[in-house]
Amino acid sequence: MTPDRCHWLKDEDGEEILIPMCCGGAVYGSYACTCTVPESRIEAAERGRAEAERQVQRLCEARDRRLDEQKASWNMQRRLRRRIAELETMLAEQSS
């Protein structure tokens, strides 16, 4: 039976190879296939990995923002404690 649409075959190394049967698949690969051939496991895994990397990047950026906010909060609290101590000292000196 001769296939009438693009399909995947495994070579001797176990790599998946697209056998194009349409112009889109032959020229541009599986992304442009007009036969709507499902993507290979490798392509699906690469797409999943790329999405996971984007998610990790978003999480790292969110972590960095939270660390910056925390650092700013700690600095403000330190300045406020220092100012409170100065005011308490001034008040104690005026009371004496």
Distance bins in CASP14 RR format, pairs under 12 A and 6 or more apart:
PFRMAT RR
TARGET T0000
AUTHOR 0000-0000-0000
RMODE 2
METHOD distances of the structure
MODEL  1
1 7 0 0 0 0 0 1 0 0 0 0 0
2 19 0 0 0 0 0 1 0 0 0 0 0
2 21 0 0 0 0 1 0 0 0 0 0 0
3 9 0 0 0 0 1 0 0 0 0 0 0
3 18 0 0 0 0 0 1 0 0 0 0 0
3 19 1 0 0 1 0 0 0 0 0 0 0
3 20 0 0 0 0 0 1 0 0 0 0 0
3 21 1 0 0 1 0 0 0 0 0 0 0
3 22 0 0 0 0 0 1 0 0 0 0 0
3 35 0 0 0 0 1 0 0 0 0 0 0
3 37 0 0 0 0 1 0 0 0 0 0 0
4 19 0 0 0 0 0 1 0 0 0 0 0
4 21 1 0 0 1 0 0 0 0 0 0 0
4 22 0 0 0 0 1 0 0 0 0 0 0
4 35 0 0 0 0 1 0 0 0 0 0 0
4 37 0 0 0 0 0 1 0 0 0 0 0
5 18 0 0 0 0 0 1 0 0 0 0 0
5 19 0 0 0 0 1 0 0 0 0 0 0
5 20 0 0 0 0 1 0 0 0 0 0 0
5 21 1 0 1 0 0 0 0 0 0 0 0
5 22 1 0 0 1 0 0 0 0 0 0 0
5 24 0 0 0 0 0 1 0 0 0 0 0
5 25 0 0 0 0 0 1 0 0 0 0 0
5 30 0 0 0 0 0 1 0 0 0 0 0
5 33 0 0 0 0 1 0 0 0 0 0 0
5 34 0 0 0 0 1 0 0 0 0 0 0
5 35 1 1 0 0 0 0 0 0 0 0 0
5 36 0 0 0 0 1 0 0 0 0 0 0
5 37 1 0 0 1 0 0 0 0 0 0 0
5 38 0 0 0 0 0 1 0 0 0 0 0
6 17 0 0 0 0 0 1 0 0 0 0 0
6 18 1 0 0 1 0 0 0 0 0 0 0
6 19 1 0 0 1 0 0 0 0 0 0 0
6 20 1 0 1 0 0 0 0 0 0 0 0
6 21 1 0 1 0 0 0 0 0 0 0 0
6 22 1 0 1 0 0 0 0 0 0 0 0
6 23 0 0 0 0 0 1 0 0 0 0 0
6 24 0 0 0 0 1 0 0 0 0 0 0
6 25 1 0 1 0 0 0 0 0 0 0 0
6 26 0 0 0 0 1 0 0 0 0 0 0
6 27 0 0 0 0 0 1 0 0 0 0 0
6 28 0 0 0 0 0 1 0 0 0 0 0
6 29 0 0 0 0 1 0 0 0 0 0 0
6 30 1 0 0 1 0 0 0 0 0 0 0
6 31 0 0 0 0 0 1 0 0 0 0 0
6 32 0 0 0 0 0 1 0 0 0 0 0
6 33 1 0 1 0 0 0 0 0 0 0 0
6 34 0 0 0 0 1 0 0 0 0 0 0
6 35 1 0 1 0 0 0 0 0 0 0 0
6 36 0 0 0 0 1 0 0 0 0 0 0
6 37 1 0 1 0 0 0 0 0 0 0 0
6 38 0 0 0 0 1 0 0 0 0 0 0
6 39 0 0 0 0 0 1 0 0 0 0 0
6 40 0 0 0 0 0 1 0 0 0 0 0
7 16 0 0 0 0 0 1 0 0 0 0 0
7 17 0 0 0 0 1 0 0 0 0 0 0
7 18 1 0 0 1 0 0 0 0 0 0 0
7 19 1 0 1 0 0 0 0 0 0 0 0
7 20 0 0 0 0 1 0 0 0 0 0 0
7 21 1 0 0 1 0 0 0 0 0 0 0
7 22 0 0 0 0 0 1 0 0 0 0 0
7 25 0 0 0 0 0 1 0 0 0 0 0
7 30 0 0 0 0 0 1 0 0 0 0 0
7 33 0 0 0 0 0 1 0 0 0 0 0
7 35 0 0 0 0 1 0 0 0 0 0 0
7 36 0 0 0 0 0 1 0 0 0 0 0
7 37 1 0 0 1 0 0 0 0 0 0 0
7 38 0 0 0 0 1 0 0 0 0 0 0
7 40 0 0 0 0 0 1 0 0 0 0 0
8 14 0 0 0 0 0 1 0 0 0 0 0
8 15 0 0 0 0 0 1 0 0 0 0 0
8 16 1 0 1 0 0 0 0 0 0 0 0
8 17 1 0 0 1 0 0 0 0 0 0 0
8 18 1 0 1 0 0 0 0 0 0 0 0
8 19 1 0 0 1 0 0 0 0 0 0 0
8 20 0 0 0 0 0 1 0 0 0 0 0
8 21 0 0 0 0 0 1 0 0 0 0 0
8 25 0 0 0 0 0 1 0 0 0 0 0
8 29 0 0 0 0 0 1 0 0 0 0 0
8 30 0 0 0 0 1 0 0 0 0 0 0
8 33 0 0 0 0 0 1 0 0 0 0 0
8 35 0 0 0 0 0 1 0 0 0 0 0
8 37 1 0 0 1 0 0 0 0 0 0 0
8 38 0 0 0 0 1 0 0 0 0 0 0
8 39 0 0 0 0 1 0 0 0 0 0 0
8 40 1 0 1 0 0 0 0 0 0 0 0
8 41 0 0 0 0 1 0 0 0 0 0 0
8 42 0 0 0 0 1 0 0 0 0 0 0
8 43 0 0 0 0 1 0 0 0 0 0 0
8 44 0 0 0 0 0 1 0 0 0 0 0
9 15 0 0 0 0 1 0 0 0 0 0 0
9 16 1 0 0 1 0 0 0 0 0 0 0
9 17 1 0 1 0 0 0 0 0 0 0 0
9 18 0 0 0 0 1 0 0 0 0 0 0
9 19 1 0 1 0 0 0 0 0 0 0 0
9 20 0 0 0 0 0 1 0 0 0 0 0
9 37 0 0 0 0 0 1 0 0 0 0 0
9 40 0 0 0 0 0 1 0 0 0 0 0
10 16 1 0 1 0 0 0 0 0 0 0 0
10 17 1 0 0 1 0 0 0 0 0 0 0
10 18 0 0 0 0 0 1 0 0 0 0 0
10 19 0 0 0 0 0 1 0 0 0 0 0
10 40 0 0 0 0 1 0 0 0 0 0 0
10 41 0 0 0 0 0 1 0 0 0 0 0
10 42 0 0 0 0 0 1 0 0 0 0 0
11 17 1 0 1 0 0 0 0 0 0 0 0
11 18 0 0 0 0 0 1 0 0 0 0 0
11 19 0 0 0 0 0 1 0 0 0 0 0
14 40 0 0 0 0 0 1 0 0 0 0 0
14 41 0 0 0 0 0 1 0 0 0 0 0
14 42 0 0 0 0 0 1 0 0 0 0 0
15 40 0 0 0 0 1 0 0 0 0 0 0
15 41 0 0 0 0 0 1 0 0 0 0 0
15 42 1 0 0 1 0 0 0 0 0 0 0
15 43 0 0 0 0 0 1 0 0 0 0 0
16 30 0 0 0 0 1 0 0 0 0 0 0
16 37 0 0 0 0 0 1 0 0 0 0 0
16 38 0 0 0 0 0 1 0 0 0 0 0
16 39 0 0 0 0 1 0 0 0 0 0 0
16 40 1 0 1 0 0 0 0 0 0 0 0
16 41 1 0 0 1 0 0 0 0 0 0 0
16 42 1 0 1 0 0 0 0 0 0 0 0
16 43 0 0 0 0 1 0 0 0 0 0 0
16 44 0 0 0 0 0 1 0 0 0 0 0
16 45 0 0 0 0 0 1 0 0 0 0 0
16 46 0 0 0 0 0 1 0 0 0 0 0
17 29 0 0 0 0 0 1 0 0 0 0 0
17 30 0 0 0 0 0 1 0 0 0 0 0
17 40 0 0 0 0 1 0 0 0 0 0 0
17 42 0 0 0 0 0 1 0 0 0 0 0
17 43 0 0 0 0 0 1 0 0 0 0 0
18 24 0 0 0 0 0 1 0 0 0 0 0
18 25 1 0 0 1 0 0 0 0 0 0 0
18 26 0 0 0 0 1 0 0 0 0 0 0
18 27 0 0 0 0 0 1 0 0 0 0 0
18 28 0 0 0 0 0 1 0 0 0 0 0
18 29 1 0 0 1 0 0 0 0 0 0 0
18 30 1 0 1 0 0 0 0 0 0 0 0
18 31 0 0 0 0 0 1 0 0 0 0 0
18 32 0 0 0 0 0 1 0 0 0 0 0
18 33 1 0 0 1 0 0 0 0 0 0 0
18 35 0 0 0 0 0 1 0 0 0 0 0
18 37 1 0 0 1 0 0 0 0 0 0 0
18 38 0 0 0 0 0 1 0 0 0 0 0
18 39 0 0 0 0 1 0 0 0 0 0 0
18 40 1 0 0 1 0 0 0 0 0 0 0
18 42 0 0 0 0 0 1 0 0 0 0 0
18 43 0 0 0 0 1 0 0 0 0 0 0
19 25 0 0 0 0 1 0 0 0 0 0 0
19 26 0 0 0 0 1 0 0 0 0 0 0
19 29 0 0 0 0 0 1 0 0 0 0 0
19 30 0 0 0 0 0 1 0 0 0 0 0
19 33 0 0 0 0 0 1 0 0 0 0 0
19 35 0 0 0 0 0 1 0 0 0 0 0
19 37 0 0 0 0 1 0 0 0 0 0 0
19 40 0 0 0 0 0 1 0 0 0 0 0
20 26 1 1 0 0 0 0 0 0 0 0 0
20 27 0 0 0 0 1 0 0 0 0 0 0
20 28 0 0 0 0 1 0 0 0 0 0 0
20 29 1 0 0 1 0 0 0 0 0 0 0
20 30 0 0 0 0 1 0 0 0 0 0 0
20 31 0 0 0 0 0 1 0 0 0 0 0
20 32 0 0 0 0 1 0 0 0 0 0 0
20 33 1 0 0 1 0 0 0 0 0 0 0
20 34 0 0 0 0 0 1 0 0 0 0 0
20 35 0 0 0 0 1 0 0 0 0 0 0
20 37 0 0 0 0 1 0 0 0 0 0 0
21 29 0 0 0 0 0 1 0 0 0 0 0
21 30 0 0 0 0 0 1 0 0 0 0 0
21 33 0 0 0 0 1 0 0 0 0 0 0
21 34 0 0 0 0 1 0 0 0 0 0 0
21 35 1 0 0 1 0 0 0 0 0 0 0
21 36 0 0 0 0 0 1 0 0 0 0 0
21 37 0 0 0 0 1 0 0 0 0 0 0
22 28 0 0 0 0 0 1 0 0 0 0 0
22 29 0 0 0 0 1 0 0 0 0 0 0
22 30 0 0 0 0 0 1 0 0 0 0 0
22 32 0 0 0 0 1 0 0 0 0 0 0
22 33 1 0 1 0 0 0 0 0 0 0 0
22 34 1 0 1 0 0 0 0 0 0 0 0
22 35 1 0 1 0 0 0 0 0 0 0 0
22 36 0 0 0 0 1 0 0 0 0 0 0
22 37 0 0 0 0 1 0 0 0 0 0 0
23 29 0 0 0 0 0 1 0 0 0 0 0
23 32 0 0 0 0 1 0 0 0 0 0 0
23 33 0 0 0 0 1 0 0 0 0 0 0
23 34 1 0 0 1 0 0 0 0 0 0 0
23 35 0 0 0 0 0 1 0 0 0 0 0
24 30 0 0 0 0 1 0 0 0 0 0 0
24 31 0 0 0 0 1 0 0 0 0 0 0
24 32 1 0 1 0 0 0 0 0 0 0 0
24 33 1 0 1 0 0 0 0 0 0 0 0
24 34 1 0 1 0 0 0 0 0 0 0 0
24 35 0 0 0 0 1 0 0 0 0 0 0
24 36 0 0 0 0 0 1 0 0 0 0 0
24 37 0 0 0 0 0 1 0 0 0 0 0
25 31 0 0 0 0 1 0 0 0 0 0 0
25 32 1 0 1 0 0 0 0 0 0 0 0
25 33 1 0 1 0 0 0 0 0 0 0 0
25 34 1 0 0 1 0 0 0 0 0 0 0
25 35 1 0 0 1 0 0 0 0 0 0 0
25 36 0 0 0 0 0 1 0 0 0 0 0
25 37 0 0 0 0 1 0 0 0 0 0 0
26 32 0 0 0 0 1 0 0 0 0 0 0
26 33 0 0 0 0 1 0 0 0 0 0 0
26 34 0 0 0 0 0 1 0 0 0 0 0
26 35 0 0 0 0 0 1 0 0 0 0 0
26 37 0 0 0 0 0 1 0 0 0 0 0
27 33 0 0 0 0 0 1 0 0 0 0 0
27 34 0 0 0 0 0 1 0 0 0 0 0
28 34 0 0 0 0 0 1 0 0 0 0 0
29 35 0 0 0 0 0 1 0 0 0 0 0
29 37 0 0 0 0 1 0 0 0 0 0 0
29 39 0 0 0 0 0 1 0 0 0 0 0
29 40 0 0 0 0 0 1 0 0 0 0 0
29 43 0 0 0 0 1 0 0 0 0 0 0
30 36 0 0 0 0 0 1 0 0 0 0 0
30 37 1 0 0 1 0 0 0 0 0 0 0
30 38 0 0 0 0 1 0 0 0 0 0 0
30 39 1 0 1 0 0 0 0 0 0 0 0
30 40 1 0 0 1 0 0 0 0 0 0 0
30 41 0 0 0 0 0 1 0 0 0 0 0
30 42 0 0 0 0 0 1 0 0 0 0 0
30 43 1 0 0 1 0 0 0 0 0 0 0
30 44 0 0 0 0 0 1 0 0 0 0 0
30 46 0 0 0 0 0 1 0 0 0 0 0
30 47 0 0 0 0 0 1 0 0 0 0 0
31 37 0 0 0 0 0 1 0 0 0 0 0
31 39 0 0 0 0 1 0 0 0 0 0 0
31 40 0 0 0 0 0 1 0 0 0 0 0
31 43 0 0 0 0 1 0 0 0 0 0 0
31 46 0 0 0 0 0 1 0 0 0 0 0
31 47 0 0 0 0 0 1 0 0 0 0 0
33 39 0 0 0 0 1 0 0 0 0 0 0
33 40 0 0 0 0 0 1 0 0 0 0 0
33 43 0 0 0 0 0 1 0 0 0 0 0
37 43 0 0 0 0 0 1 0 0 0 0 0
38 44 0 0 0 0 1 0 0 0 0 0 0
39 45 0 0 0 0 1 0 0 0 0 0 0
39 46 0 0 0 0 1 0 0 0 0 0 0
39 47 1 0 0 1 0 0 0 0 0 0 0
39 48 0 0 0 0 0 1 0 0 0 0 0
40 46 0 0 0 0 1 0 0 0 0 0 0
40 47 0 0 0 0 0 1 0 0 0 0 0
41 47 0 0 0 0 0 1 0 0 0 0 0
41 48 0 0 0 0 0 1 0 0 0 0 0
42 48 0 0 0 0 0 1 0 0 0 0 0
42 49 0 0 0 0 0 1 0 0 0 0 0
43 49 0 0 0 0 0 1 0 0 0 0 0
43 50 0 0 0 0 0 1 0 0 0 0 0
44 50 0 0 0 0 0 1 0 0 0 0 0
44 51 0 0 0 0 0 1 0 0 0 0 0
45 51 0 0 0 0 0 1 0 0 0 0 0
45 52 0 0 0 0 0 1 0 0 0 0 0
46 52 0 0 0 0 0 1 0 0 0 0 0
46 53 0 0 0 0 0 1 0 0 0 0 0
47 53 0 0 0 0 0 1 0 0 0 0 0
47 54 0 0 0 0 0 1 0 0 0 0 0
48 54 0 0 0 0 1 0 0 0 0 0 0
48 55 0 0 0 0 1 0 0 0 0 0 0
48 56 0 0 0 0 0 1 0 0 0 0 0
49 55 0 0 0 0 0 1 0 0 0 0 0
49 56 0 0 0 0 0 1 0 0 0 0 0
50 56 0 0 0 0 0 1 0 0 0 0 0
50 57 0 0 0 0 0 1 0 0 0 0 0
51 57 0 0 0 0 0 1 0 0 0 0 0
51 58 0 0 0 0 0 1 0 0 0 0 0
52 58 0 0 0 0 0 1 0 0 0 0 0
52 59 0 0 0 0 0 1 0 0 0 0 0
53 59 0 0 0 0 0 1 0 0 0 0 0
53 60 0 0 0 0 0 1 0 0 0 0 0
54 60 0 0 0 0 0 1 0 0 0 0 0
54 61 0 0 0 0 0 1 0 0 0 0 0
55 61 0 0 0 0 0 1 0 0 0 0 0
55 62 0 0 0 0 0 1 0 0 0 0 0
56 62 0 0 0 0 0 1 0 0 0 0 0
56 63 0 0 0 0 0 1 0 0 0 0 0
57 63 0 0 0 0 0 1 0 0 0 0 0
57 64 0 0 0 0 0 1 0 0 0 0 0
58 64 0 0 0 0 0 1 0 0 0 0 0
58 65 0 0 0 0 0 1 0 0 0 0 0
59 65 0 0 0 0 0 1 0 0 0 0 0
59 66 0 0 0 0 0 1 0 0 0 0 0
60 66 0 0 0 0 0 1 0 0 0 0 0
60 67 0 0 0 0 0 1 0 0 0 0 0
61 67 0 0 0 0 0 1 0 0 0 0 0
61 68 0 0 0 0 0 1 0 0 0 0 0
62 68 0 0 0 0 0 1 0 0 0 0 0
62 69 0 0 0 0 0 1 0 0 0 0 0
63 69 0 0 0 0 0 1 0 0 0 0 0
63 70 0 0 0 0 0 1 0 0 0 0 0
64 70 0 0 0 0 0 1 0 0 0 0 0
64 71 0 0 0 0 0 1 0 0 0 0 0
65 71 0 0 0 0 0 1 0 0 0 0 0
65 72 0 0 0 0 0 1 0 0 0 0 0
66 72 0 0 0 0 0 1 0 0 0 0 0
66 73 0 0 0 0 0 1 0 0 0 0 0
67 73 0 0 0 0 0 1 0 0 0 0 0
67 74 0 0 0 0 0 1 0 0 0 0 0
68 74 0 0 0 0 0 1 0 0 0 0 0
68 75 0 0 0 0 0 1 0 0 0 0 0
69 75 0 0 0 0 0 1 0 0 0 0 0
69 76 0 0 0 0 0 1 0 0 0 0 0
70 76 0 0 0 0 0 1 0 0 0 0 0
70 77 0 0 0 0 0 1 0 0 0 0 0
71 77 0 0 0 0 0 1 0 0 0 0 0
71 78 0 0 0 0 0 1 0 0 0 0 0
72 78 0 0 0 0 0 1 0 0 0 0 0
72 79 0 0 0 0 0 1 0 0 0 0 0
73 79 0 0 0 0 0 1 0 0 0 0 0
73 80 0 0 0 0 0 1 0 0 0 0 0
74 80 0 0 0 0 0 1 0 0 0 0 0
74 81 0 0 0 0 0 1 0 0 0 0 0
75 81 0 0 0 0 0 1 0 0 0 0 0
75 82 0 0 0 0 0 1 0 0 0 0 0
76 82 0 0 0 0 0 1 0 0 0 0 0
76 83 0 0 0 0 0 1 0 0 0 0 0
77 83 0 0 0 0 0 1 0 0 0 0 0
77 84 0 0 0 0 0 1 0 0 0 0 0
78 84 0 0 0 0 0 1 0 0 0 0 0
78 85 0 0 0 0 0 1 0 0 0 0 0
79 85 0 0 0 0 0 1 0 0 0 0 0
79 86 0 0 0 0 0 1 0 0 0 0 0
80 86 0 0 0 0 0 1 0 0 0 0 0
80 87 0 0 0 0 0 1 0 0 0 0 0
81 87 0 0 0 0 0 1 0 0 0 0 0
81 88 0 0 0 0 0 1 0 0 0 0 0
82 88 0 0 0 0 0 1 0 0 0 0 0
82 89 0 0 0 0 0 1 0 0 0 0 0
83 89 0 0 0 0 0 1 0 0 0 0 0
83 90 0 0 0 0 0 1 0 0 0 0 0
84 90 0 0 0 0 0 1 0 0 0 0 0
84 91 0 0 0 0 0 1 0 0 0 0 0
85 91 0 0 0 0 0 1 0 0 0 0 0
85 92 0 0 0 0 0 1 0 0 0 0 0
86 92 0 0 0 0 0 1 0 0 0 0 0
86 93 0 0 0 0 0 1 0 0 0 0 0
87 93 0 0 0 0 0 1 0 0 0 0 0
87 94 0 0 0 0 0 1 0 0 0 0 0
88 94 0 0 0 0 0 1 0 0 0 0 0
88 95 0 0 0 0 0 1 0 0 0 0 0
89 95 0 0 0 0 0 1 0 0 0 0 0
89 96 0 0 0 0 0 1 0 0 0 0 0
90 96 0 0 0 0 0 1 0 0 0 0 0
END
